[in-house]
């Protein structure tokens, strides 16, 4: 009879079997599909054969399953097919349609004693929760569902009545589909700004999900962070002569050194160029022209010292703010990883910015973002974006204001715009310390991100 039971179970495996991981109290781990079961035993088809497991030897995982309808169930999985999960709860055994499940999360393991370790709540902003997370934990949705990549928005919004505060901005979930945020630091220089974001739709379940959001960001006094190539020219003096030293070469009255002009002073054109803020009016000027007090540009005679000049870069970027309106959109597609190990999410988006300078300007950006759950608390985030007005950190350093001796900042021929790649990359990690505090690091400025979610 037992042989017949196993044979029938093997046939069923080809029809409804799905590979799972089974953990025993002695530390054994087995991967396979349930091909038969009774009240006391499970028959598992593995890659190395059929094994029978006593249910009493299993470590049962307790899961929290949230349905798309909002219902939440806690219990243990009895079995699973391609379309449904048989779920044991305190209110009975339920058959849950996978298409109607929003998320699945392992909340504890039940050892042989029956004692269940649960999360401990409390603490200021969640700092004292002392919640730990195992890399082996099963989950379909990590603790951090990104509303933004490091730079740009995803299609997700904050839950209703959720508040977040970061080092630069804050936001609030007005409804589950509408959030409003702002950059609070900008208020310090009078930039009244607001950023609504509306989720047009969100469909799918725990296995596959997609969403689309649109929004805008208004600034009354925007401090531009967009750069453009600017270049120009400057007429500089040319002094021709020779330095002389000591009384043998210099006439009486010149004790240590002197300079003899051998040709009249002339001028030549020099050129400059670089990336500057889009609102900057940039120019290079002769900051100081240090000529002897009795200097005559046409007199071929001896002077106390050689004439000198210094070049300075001048701009108006310090206090030049402007009004700006940004429109953006983001589409996110998310799918569950195999074995309940979180999700992989892909985001496509872009924005257009309309800024009012002396001449109105339009800036644009397109991006693709990828975030992957490594464990329930840790995400890997990467982004590739097209932005012809963005400077890498090393480019930004190279284009800081310069002060030049003679014409060392200038060149002899007109400077053409370099062929910089407008496609940029970013990569980093976001970690949920607990249910409230998150921090991240990445490789584009400002390099570090953190925020509280309340």
C-alpha positions as CSV (number, residue, x, y, z in Angstrom):
1,X,0.0,0.0,0.0
2,X,2.8,2.4,0.9
3,X,4.5,1.7,-2.5
4,X,1.3,2.5,-4.3
5,X,1.0,5.7,-2.3
6,X,4.5,6.8,-3.4
7,X,3.9,5.8,-7.1
8,X,0.7,7.8,-7.2
9,X,2.5,10.7,-5.5
10,X,5.3,10.7,-8.0
11,X,2.7,11.0,-10.8
12,X,1.1,14.0,-9.0
13,X,4.5,15.7,-8.8
14,X,4.6,16.1,-12.6
15,X,1.2,17.8,-12.4
16,X,1.3,20.1,-9.4
17,X,4.7,19.8,-7.9
18,X,6.7,22.9,-7.0
19,X,10.2,23.0,-5.4
20,X,10.4,24.2,-1.8
21,X,13.0,24.1,0.9
22,X,12.4,22.0,4.0
23,X,14.4,22.5,7.2
24,X,14.6,19.9,9.9
25,X,15.3,20.4,13.6
26,X,18.7,18.6,13.3
27,X,19.9,21.2,10.8
28,X,19.2,19.2,7.6
29,X,18.0,21.2,4.6
30,X,16.2,19.5,1.7
31,X,14.9,21.0,-1.6
32,X,12.2,19.3,-3.5
33,X,8.5,19.1,-4.3
34,X,5.8,17.6,-2.2
35,X,4.5,14.6,-4.1
36,X,2.4,13.1,-1.3
37,X,1.4,13.7,2.3
38,X,-0.5,12.3,5.3
39,X,-1.3,13.6,8.7
40,X,2.2,12.5,10.0
41,X,4.4,12.4,6.9
42,X,5.5,14.3,3.8
43,X,6.9,12.6,0.7
44,X,9.4,14.8,-1.1
45,X,10.7,14.4,-4.6
46,X,14.4,15.6,-4.6
47,X,17.1,15.7,-7.2
48,X,18.7,12.6,-5.4
49,X,15.5,10.6,-5.0
50,X,12.3,10.4,-3.0
51,X,12.4,10.9,0.8
52,X,9.8,10.7,3.5
53,X,9.9,13.3,6.3
54,X,8.1,13.0,9.6
55,X,6.1,16.2,10.2
56,X,7.3,16.3,13.8
57,X,10.9,16.8,12.6
58,X,10.1,19.8,10.5
59,X,10.8,23.4,11.6
60,X,7.6,25.2,10.7
61,X,7.9,28.7,9.4
62,X,5.2,31.2,10.4
63,X,4.2,33.6,7.7
64,X,2.1,36.7,7.5
65,X,0.2,36.9,4.2
66,X,-1.5,40.1,3.1
67,X,-4.2,39.8,0.5
68,X,-4.9,42.4,-2.2
69,X,-8.3,43.0,-0.5
70,X,-6.4,44.1,2.7
71,X,-7.0,41.0,4.8
72,X,-4.1,39.7,6.7
73,X,-3.5,36.0,7.8
74,X,-0.9,34.5,10.0
75,X,0.0,30.8,10.1
76,X,2.0,28.0,8.5
77,X,2.0,26.7,4.9
78,X,0.7,23.2,4.7
79,X,1.3,22.8,1.0
80,X,1.5,24.8,-2.2
81,X,0.7,24.4,-5.9
82,X,1.2,26.7,-8.9
83,X,-2.1,28.5,-8.2
84,X,-2.8,28.3,-4.5
85,X,-1.3,28.0,-1.0
86,X,-2.9,25.8,1.7
87,X,-2.5,27.9,4.8
88,X,-3.1,26.7,8.4
89,X,-4.3,29.5,10.7
90,X,-6.0,29.8,14.1
91,X,-9.3,30.2,12.3
92,X,-8.8,27.0,10.2
93,X,-7.2,25.8,7.0
94,X,-7.5,28.3,4.1
95,X,-7.0,27.9,0.4
96,X,-5.4,31.2,-0.8
97,X,-5.3,32.1,-4.4
98,X,-1.8,33.3,-5.3
99,X,-3.2,35.9,-7.7
100,X,-5.0,37.6,-4.8
101,X,-1.9,37.7,-2.5
102,X,-0.2,41.1,-2.1
103,X,2.8,40.0,0.0
104,X,4.2,37.1,2.0
105,X,6.6,37.5,4.9
106,X,8.2,35.1,7.3
107,X,7.7,36.4,10.8
108,X,9.1,33.6,12.9
109,X,10.1,30.0,13.1
110,X,8.4,27.5,15.4
111,X,10.9,25.2,17.1
112,X,10.0,21.9,18.8
113,X,9.0,23.8,22.0
114,X,6.3,25.7,20.1
115,X,7.8,29.0,21.4
116,X,7.6,31.7,18.7
117,X,10.2,34.5,18.7
118,X,8.4,37.7,17.7
119,X,9.5,41.3,16.9
120,X,9.9,43.6,19.8
121,X,8.3,47.0,19.3
122,X,9.1,50.4,20.8
123,X,12.0,52.9,21.1
124,X,12.6,56.4,19.9
125,X,12.0,56.5,16.1
126,X,12.5,52.7,16.3
127,X,16.2,53.0,17.3
128,X,15.7,50.7,20.3
129,X,13.7,48.0,18.6
130,X,16.7,45.7,18.5
131,X,15.2,43.8,15.5
132,X,17.5,41.4,13.8
133,X,17.0,39.8,10.4
134,X,18.4,36.6,8.9
135,X,19.6,36.3,5.4
136,X,17.6,33.0,5.3
137,X,14.3,34.7,6.1
138,X,11.6,34.2,3.5
139,X,9.8,37.3,2.3
140,X,8.2,38.7,-0.8
141,X,8.4,42.4,0.0
142,X,11.4,43.9,1.9
143,X,11.0,46.4,4.7
144,X,12.0,49.2,2.3
145,X,9.8,49.8,-0.8
146,X,11.6,52.7,-2.5
147,X,9.6,55.8,-3.3
148,X,12.8,57.3,-4.8
149,X,16.1,56.0,-6.1
150,X,19.0,58.0,-4.8
151,X,18.2,60.7,-7.4
152,X,14.9,60.1,-9.1
153,X,11.4,58.9,-8.2
154,X,10.0,55.4,-8.5
155,X,6.3,54.8,-9.2
156,X,5.6,54.0,-5.5
157,X,4.1,56.4,-3.0
158,X,4.1,56.7,0.8
159,X,1.2,54.9,2.6
160,X,-1.5,57.1,3.9
161,X,-0.6,59.1,7.1
162,X,3.1,58.1,6.8
163,X,5.7,60.8,7.4
164,X,9.3,60.8,6.4
165,X,12.1,63.2,7.2
166,X,15.6,63.2,5.7
167,X,18.6,65.5,5.9
168,X,17.3,67.5,2.9
169,X,13.6,66.9,2.5
170,X,10.3,65.7,4.1
171,X,7.2,64.1,2.8
172,X,3.7,62.9,3.8
173,X,1.3,60.3,2.5
174,X,-2.0,62.2,2.0
175,X,-3.6,59.0,0.7
176,X,-2.2,55.7,-0.4
177,X,-1.9,57.1,-3.9
178,X,-0.9,60.8,-3.2
179,X,2.1,62.0,-1.4
180,X,3.4,65.6,-1.0
181,X,7.1,66.4,-0.2
182,X,9.4,69.4,-0.2
183,X,13.1,70.2,0.3
184,X,13.0,71.8,3.7
185,X,16.6,73.1,3.4
186,X,15.5,75.3,0.5
187,X,13.2,77.2,2.8
188,X,16.2,78.8,4.5
189,X,16.8,81.0,1.4
190,X,13.1,81.6,0.7
191,X,12.6,78.9,-1.9
192,X,8.9,78.0,-1.3
193,X,8.8,74.6,-3.0
194,X,6.3,71.7,-3.1
195,X,6.5,68.3,-4.9
196,X,3.2,66.4,-5.3
197,X,3.3,62.8,-6.6
198,X,0.2,60.9,-7.8
199,X,0.1,57.2,-8.4
200,X,-2.0,56.8,-11.6
201,X,-2.3,53.0,-11.1
202,X,-0.9,50.1,-9.3
203,X,-1.8,46.5,-10.3
204,X,-0.5,43.0,-9.7
205,X,0.2,40.7,-6.7
206,X,3.1,39.4,-4.7
207,X,4.6,37.7,-7.8
208,X,4.4,40.5,-10.3
209,X,3.4,44.2,-9.9
210,X,3.5,47.4,-11.9
211,X,2.7,51.0,-11.1
212,X,2.8,54.4,-12.8
213,X,3.1,57.8,-11.1
214,X,3.3,61.4,-12.3
215,X,4.1,64.6,-10.5
216,X,5.7,68.0,-10.4
217,X,8.0,70.2,-8.3
218,X,7.6,73.9,-8.1
219,X,10.4,76.2,-6.8
220,X,10.0,79.9,-6.2
221,X,13.7,80.5,-5.7
222,X,15.5,77.6,-7.3
223,X,19.3,77.3,-6.8
224,X,20.3,75.7,-10.1
225,X,22.4,72.5,-10.2
226,X,22.5,72.3,-14.0
227,X,25.7,73.0,-15.9
228,X,26.5,74.3,-19.4
229,X,29.7,74.7,-21.4
230,X,30.7,78.4,-21.7
231,X,33.7,80.0,-23.3
232,X,35.2,83.3,-24.3
233,X,38.3,85.4,-24.9
234,X,40.4,88.1,-23.3
235,X,43.0,90.6,-24.5
236,X,46.1,90.3,-22.4
237,X,49.3,92.5,-22.5
238,X,52.6,91.2,-23.8
239,X,55.8,92.6,-22.2
240,X,59.1,92.0,-23.9
241,X,62.3,92.5,-22.1
242,X,65.2,91.1,-20.0
243,X,65.8,90.8,-16.2
244,X,69.1,92.1,-15.0
245,X,70.8,91.6,-11.6
246,X,73.4,93.5,-9.6
247,X,75.3,96.8,-10.1
248,X,77.2,95.4,-13.1
249,X,74.0,95.2,-15.2
250,X,71.7,97.7,-13.6
251,X,72.4,101.5,-13.7
252,X,73.0,103.5,-10.5
253,X,70.0,103.6,-8.2
254,X,69.0,100.0,-9.0
255,X,70.6,98.1,-6.1
256,X,69.6,94.5,-6.6
257,X,67.8,94.0,-9.9
258,X,66.1,95.7,-12.8
259,X,64.2,95.0,-16.0
260,X,64.9,96.4,-19.5
261,X,62.0,96.6,-22.0
262,X,63.3,95.7,-25.4
263,X,60.0,96.2,-27.4
264,X,56.9,98.2,-27.0
265,X,54.0,96.6,-25.1
266,X,51.5,94.8,-27.3
267,X,48.3,92.7,-26.8
268,X,47.2,89.3,-27.9
269,X,44.0,87.3,-27.6
270,X,43.8,84.4,-25.1
271,X,40.8,82.0,-24.7
272,X,39.0,80.3,-21.8
273,X,36.3,77.7,-21.4
274,X,34.6,75.4,-18.9
275,X,31.4,74.0,-17.5
276,X,29.5,76.5,-15.3
277,X,26.1,76.7,-13.7
278,X,23.4,77.4,-16.3
279,X,22.6,80.8,-14.6
280,X,26.1,82.1,-14.4
281,X,27.3,85.1,-16.4
282,X,31.0,84.2,-16.6
283,X,33.9,86.3,-17.7
284,X,37.7,86.4,-17.2
285,X,39.2,89.8,-16.4
286,X,42.7,91.2,-15.6
287,X,42.3,91.5,-11.8
288,X,45.6,93.3,-11.3
289,X,48.0,94.9,-13.8
290,X,51.2,95.6,-11.7
291,X,53.3,98.0,-13.8
292,X,56.1,100.2,-12.5
293,X,54.9,103.7,-11.5
294,X,56.8,105.4,-14.3
295,X,56.1,102.8,-16.9
296,X,55.7,103.9,-20.5
297,X,54.5,101.1,-22.8
298,X,56.5,102.5,-25.8
299,X,59.7,103.5,-23.9
300,X,62.6,101.0,-24.4
301,X,64.3,101.7,-21.1
302,X,65.1,100.1,-17.7
303,X,62.5,99.8,-14.9
304,X,62.6,98.6,-11.3
305,X,60.8,95.4,-12.1
306,X,59.1,93.4,-14.8
307,X,55.4,94.3,-15.3
308,X,53.0,91.6,-14.1
309,X,49.3,90.9,-14.4
310,X,46.8,88.4,-12.8
311,X,43.7,86.8,-14.3
312,X,40.5,86.3,-12.3
313,X,37.3,84.4,-13.1
314,X,34.2,86.4,-12.3
315,X,30.6,85.3,-12.1
316,X,27.2,86.1,-10.6
317,X,26.4,82.6,-9.3
318,X,26.4,83.4,-5.6
319,X,22.9,84.8,-5.2
320,X,21.2,84.3,-8.6
321,X,18.0,82.3,-7.9
322,X,15.2,81.7,-10.3
323,X,11.7,80.3,-10.6
324,X,11.5,76.7,-11.8
325,X,8.8,74.1,-12.6
326,X,9.6,70.4,-13.0
327,X,7.3,67.7,-14.4
328,X,8.2,64.0,-14.0
329,X,6.9,60.5,-14.5
330,X,8.0,57.0,-13.4
331,X,6.9,53.5,-14.3
332,X,8.0,50.6,-12.0
333,X,7.8,46.9,-12.7
334,X,8.5,44.5,-9.8
335,X,8.7,40.7,-9.7
336,X,9.4,38.2,-6.9
337,X,12.7,36.4,-6.8
338,X,12.6,32.6,-6.6
339,X,12.2,31.0,-3.2
340,X,10.6,34.0,-1.5
341,X,13.8,36.0,-1.4
342,X,12.4,39.4,-2.0
343,X,11.9,41.3,-5.2
344,X,13.7,42.8,-8.2
345,X,12.2,46.1,-9.4
346,X,12.9,48.1,-12.6
347,X,12.0,51.7,-13.0
348,X,11.9,53.8,-16.1
349,X,11.3,57.6,-15.8
350,X,12.2,61.1,-16.8
351,X,11.7,64.7,-16.0
352,X,11.6,68.1,-17.7
353,X,12.6,71.4,-15.9
354,X,11.5,74.8,-17.1
355,X,13.6,77.6,-15.5
356,X,13.3,81.3,-15.9
357,X,16.7,83.0,-16.3
358,X,17.5,86.1,-18.4
359,X,16.6,83.6,-21.2
360,X,14.2,80.8,-20.4
361,X,15.9,77.4,-20.4
362,X,14.7,73.8,-20.5
363,X,16.6,70.9,-18.9
364,X,15.7,67.2,-19.2
365,X,16.7,63.8,-17.8
366,X,15.9,60.2,-18.5
367,X,16.8,57.2,-16.3
368,X,16.5,53.5,-15.6
369,X,16.8,52.2,-12.1
370,X,17.2,48.7,-10.7
371,X,16.8,47.7,-7.1
372,X,17.2,44.2,-5.7
373,X,16.4,42.9,-2.2
374,X,19.5,41.2,-0.8
375,X,17.6,40.4,2.5
376,X,14.5,41.9,4.1
377,X,16.5,45.0,5.3
378,X,19.2,45.5,2.6
379,X,18.7,46.7,-1.0
380,X,21.2,47.1,-3.8
381,X,20.3,50.1,-6.0
382,X,21.8,51.1,-9.3
383,X,20.8,53.7,-11.8
384,X,21.9,54.8,-15.3
385,X,20.7,58.2,-16.4
386,X,21.0,60.5,-19.4
387,X,21.6,64.1,-18.4
388,X,23.7,66.4,-20.6
389,X,23.7,69.1,-17.8
390,X,25.0,66.9,-15.0
391,X,28.6,67.1,-13.8
392,X,30.5,64.2,-12.2
393,X,32.2,65.1,-8.9
394,X,35.7,65.2,-10.5
395,X,34.3,67.5,-13.2
396,X,32.8,69.7,-10.6
397,X,36.1,70.0,-8.8
398,X,37.9,70.9,-12.1
399,X,35.5,73.7,-12.8
400,X,35.7,75.6,-9.5
401,X,36.6,79.4,-9.6
402,X,40.2,80.0,-10.6
403,X,42.8,82.7,-9.8
404,X,45.6,82.7,-12.3
405,X,49.1,84.2,-12.4
406,X,49.8,85.7,-15.8
407,X,47.8,83.7,-18.4
408,X,48.1,80.2,-17.0
409,X,44.3,79.8,-17.0
410,X,44.1,80.8,-20.7
411,X,45.0,79.0,-23.9
412,X,46.2,80.3,-27.3
413,X,43.3,78.9,-29.4
414,X,39.5,78.9,-29.0
415,X,38.3,76.1,-26.6
416,X,35.8,73.7,-28.1
417,X,33.3,71.9,-25.9
418,X,34.8,68.6,-24.9
419,X,32.9,65.4,-25.9
420,X,31.9,64.4,-22.4
421,X,29.6,61.4,-22.1
422,X,26.1,62.5,-21.0
423,X,25.3,59.0,-19.7
424,X,26.1,58.6,-16.0
425,X,26.0,55.6,-13.6
426,X,25.3,55.3,-9.9
427,X,25.5,52.3,-7.6
428,X,24.9,51.8,-3.9
429,X,23.0,50.2,-1.0
430,X,20.1,51.1,1.2
431,X,19.7,49.5,4.7
432,X,16.7,49.6,6.9
433,X,18.2,49.6,10.4
434,X,14.7,49.1,11.8
435,X,11.1,49.9,10.9
436,X,11.8,53.6,11.1
437,X,15.4,54.5,10.2
438,X,17.1,53.9,6.8
439,X,20.5,55.0,5.5
440,X,22.3,54.5,2.2
441,X,25.6,55.0,0.5
442,X,26.3,55.5,-3.2
443,X,28.9,56.8,-5.7
444,X,27.4,60.1,-6.9
445,X,27.2,63.2,-4.8
446,X,26.0,63.7,-2.1
447,X,27.2,60.0,-1.5
448,X,25.2,59.4,1.7
449,X,21.4,59.3,2.2
450,X,19.3,58.7,5.3
451,X,15.8,59.3,6.5
452,X,13.2,58.5,9.2
453,X,9.8,57.0,8.4
454,X,7.2,57.5,11.0
